[in-house]
Amino acid sequence: MSAPMTHAGIIAAGLGSRMSASHPGVPKPLVPVEGKPLVHWVASSLRRAGVRDITILLNTSGDGVRTYLEKNCADVRWRFLRRDTASSWESFRLVSRTLAQEAERFMISTVDAIVQPSECARFAREALAPGAEAALALTEFVEDEKPLWADADPAGRVQALGEDVAPARREAVTCGLYALTGALPKAMPEADAHGKLRSYWIDLVRRGRPVRGVLLRDTVDVDRPEDLAAAAKVISCYGV
C-alpha cells in the first residue's frame, strides 16, 4: 500500500460538445446528475478519499464552475487554472506539472469520471505500489465509443494499451482516473508531442515504464447524454 494522497487534479477544460444537445449552454462540468453537477461528484470522491488540495483546469468559459466550487466545496483548497488547451494531452501535462511542484504523489481525474468514493480511496491506496511510476484506473464496464483497452499482468503491471492489446485480452479499459509520482511530470515531453492523452500512455507503456493498472468496480465515463442514467446508478451508491 502507498502513503496517503492529499493532492489531486481535475481536468475540466473540454468543450463537452456531445452533451450540448441535451444540455445546451451548460458547461460539461455543470451538467446535473442526481441534482448536482458532474464536477461535484468527482470532487466528492476525491475528498472522501483523503484529498484536501485540488487543482482544476477550466477553459476560458469556466467561470461558472469556479463559482460553484468556491461556494459548495469550500472544505478543499482549490487552485484554478484557466486555459483553452489544444488537446487532452496538453491539459493533462499542465495539471500534472502544476501538481508536481508541491506533491510527491497525486491523482488526476477527468471531470466525467464517476467513481464511487470507496473505489477512489482504494485506488489511492493501491495505485503507486513500490516500483510504479504511474497508475491507471481500469474498469470492465465498457461503454465508450473509442475505449482505451488495457492489459495488466497478474501483478498489476500494465503490459499493453490500445491497439497493442490482443483481441482476446480486451477485457478492461481505462476510466479517466490516474495516479502519478511527482518525478514523472518533470520528464514529460512538450505539449505538442502528442495529439491525445492516450498516445502518451501508450508510448509510456511501450517504452517499458512501470505503469500499474488497478481494476475498479462501478465506474462510468460520462461522454454522452445516454451515459447519465448509468452515472446516476453509480452515484446512488455514494452513500450521501
Protein Blocks (a to p, Z undefined) as FASTA:
>chain_A
ZZddfbdcddfkbgolmmmmmmghiafklpceehiafklmmmmmmmmnopabdcddddfk
lmmmmmmmmmmmmmbccdddddddfbfklmmmmmmmmmmmmpcbdcdddfklccdfklmm
mmmmmmmgghiabdcdddfbdfbfbdcdddddfkopafbgcjllcfklmmbccehiacdd
fklmmmpccfklpfbfklmmmmmmmnopacdddddehiaddfbfklmmmmmmmmmmnoZZ
